[in-house]
Amino acid sequence: MEAAIEGGGEVSHPHALMLEVRRAEGNQALWAAAAGQPDHVRAYAARLLAIEELLSTLPVAD
């Protein structure tokens, strides 16, 4: 993921819209689902949020 960003990656318009909607929903449901799960599950949830943050830095393709 980080390599795509450093390499000048882009996100498509439909994916940018999907990301915008997902971010508007917030993280409460994700953390609620991860609560009480083993550490590796919570780490996976944290990684998903980190990926989401990285994707939000990519420009939207024309």
Backbone torsions as a table, in degrees:
resi	resn	phi	psi	omega
1	MET	NA	-49.2	-179.3
2	GLU	-61.0	-35.2	179.4
3	ALA	-65.1	-37.0	178.3
4	ALA	-64.2	-38.5	179.5
5	ILE	-68.7	-46.3	179.9
6	GLU	-66.0	-29.0	-179.3
7	GLY	-85.0	9.4	178.0
8	GLY	81.2	32.4	-179.8
9	GLY	-64.0	161.8	177.9
10	GLU	-132.6	160.5	174.7
11	VAL	-115.3	139.3	-179.4
12	SER	-68.9	159.9	-179.6
13	HIS	-60.1	-46.3	177.8
14	PRO	-60.6	-37.5	179.1
15	HIS	-71.3	-34.6	176.6
16	ALA	-64.0	-40.5	177.9
17	LEU	-65.2	-42.9	178.3
18	MET	-61.2	-41.8	178.6
19	LEU	-63.9	-41.6	179.0
20	GLU	-61.4	-44.2	178.9
21	VAL	-64.3	-44.5	-179.5
22	ARG	-60.5	-43.2	-179.1
23	ARG	-67.6	-33.8	178.5
24	ALA	-67.0	-28.2	179.3
25	GLU	-69.0	-25.1	179.9
26	GLY	86.3	177.6	-173.8
27	ASN	-106.4	-1.9	-174.3
28	GLN	-59.4	-43.4	-178.6
29	ALA	-64.7	-38.8	179.0
30	LEU	-64.1	-47.0	-179.5
31	TRP	-69.2	-32.7	176.9
32	ALA	-64.5	-39.8	178.6
33	ALA	-67.8	-33.3	-178.3
34	ALA	-82.0	-19.4	-178.0
35	ALA	-59.4	136.5	178.4
36	GLY	78.6	-0.9	178.5
37	GLN	-88.6	164.6	177.8
38	PRO	-61.1	161.6	-177.5
39	ASP	-54.5	-39.3	-176.9
40	HIS	-66.2	-28.4	177.7
41	VAL	-72.3	-43.4	177.5
42	ARG	-65.2	-35.7	176.8
43	ALA	-65.2	-38.2	177.7
44	TYR	-64.4	-42.5	178.1
45	ALA	-61.9	-42.2	178.3
46	ALA	-63.4	-38.8	178.8
47	ARG	-65.7	-39.2	176.6
48	LEU	-59.3	-41.6	178.7
49	LEU	-68.2	-35.9	177.2
50	ALA	-65.8	-40.6	177.3
51	ILE	-63.4	-43.1	177.8
52	GLU	-58.2	-43.3	179.1
53	GLU	-62.7	-43.0	178.4
54	LEU	-64.1	-42.3	179.2
55	LEU	-61.1	-33.8	-178.5
56	SER	-68.4	-14.6	179.0
57	THR	-88.5	-11.6	-179.1
58	LEU	-76.8	144.7	175.0
59	PRO	-72.0	155.1	177.5
60	VAL	-86.2	130.6	179.6
61	ALA	-66.3	150.3	178.2
62	ASP	-71.6	NA	NA
